[in-house]
Amino acid sequence: MIKSCMRKILSTLSVVCLLGSTIVLPQNSFGAETQYFPVASSRVGPYSAMGTGYYGAQIDYMNYVNMTGGVNGVMLTWQECETEYNAVKTVECYQRLMQKDGQKIVVFDTLGTPGAYAVINRMAADNVVLAQYGYGRTDAADGRVWPWVFNAASHYWSQIGVKLRWMAEMEGGIPNMKGKKIVHLHIDSAYGREPLPAMRKIATDWGFTLIEIAIAPPGLEQQSQWLQIRREKPDWVTFWGAGSGMNSTAMTNAARINFPRTKMMYVTFGGAEEDMVPAGDSAKGTYVVANALPGTDFPLVKDIKDKVYGAGKGNLSDTSRVGTVYWNRGLGSAVMWVEAMRNAQKIHNKVGKAVTGAEFRDGYEALNMTDARLAEIGVKGMVAPFAISCANHEGAGKFALMQWDGKKFDKVKDWTEPNDPKFIRQLIEDSAAKFAKENNITPKKCS
């Protein structure tokens, strides 16, 4: 009898506690509306240092957003799939991540040009934004031909234009580039070849000799390439690598043939702490181009360390990587997702609600990351201010220059655009128009 009464009392208390918890918990943590994001990570293989930092930051930021009230009350959910930076597996992950709990993705981020090329033609049909954060198909910056694709952290043709501008400045001006010799040492992939159309045209216009030298993936064997560089005796080397093994190997080989690292400029995907440290003293003096600067003093980075890692919810086991180049770059990409979602909610009168792919696309195209807005978010100075438009899906078109001092990066040039941005833009439009004609695409009309 007593046991029966106790069971009834406990049952009643359980119901009361459940009702109480429903009442006292904030709406955004109980039964809130959700927005689903995919995480097509690359944490395995030769590019793992890049992928763990980048995608770890994306998850850290989504956790942070949820812990601070969501996006106008909408909680973020996500699901991860390992691509191993492989185009075929990227397509498989794209299909696998397409839906979760009946909700469809609104954005996809491959963190790799081969993967981006593999899925890019599916975006319009699937109503999914391809968010190429500083990588991918460059002429997709023409939003009239590629309305669902964005190069929001600036693309490779602007990057090579900025690199050449800095080289010219260090050589005393563009006229002094005539007769110079520049080696483009690159991984033999779509990513490694991506800057060449712009680079070849600038070489002709400025009068320098361009020598293209490819390295077979994963890039751990480079001896023959550096022997060729020793024979050619170039004035500069633009290094377009991927993976800490390939990137650090280049510096040790440069040291072996006594090629000065102060005459090497690394691509964004070759320029992180994980790329420099393994090369030891051989890395000192190397120039690195950045579309997201490292640092833990940015208010948002500090807040994530305090709130997310302080609560034991951080995605990375090594907390020293928070604030590094790859982590900050992943943070920048996720900030854009959330800002685009916030824009979409406002544009389509859906504040406090999830948005569709088409609505998210409108929100992405409405990105206006002014210095004031970046300051509000807490990343002013970490990324260059920019705005997207119907026709221009590139964004800032600016990069910063860093130099490795043996222990850390020093910023030596602030956010800089190519010497002739209109020239780069014309290359984009010409290439996109050619693609549109070959594929019977009618470009979108932009006001």
Summary of the structure (lengths in Angstrom):
residues: 447
radius of gyration: 23.8
end to end distance: 79.7
largest distance: 100.6
contacts: 1612
relative contact order: 0.14
helix: 49%
strand: 18%
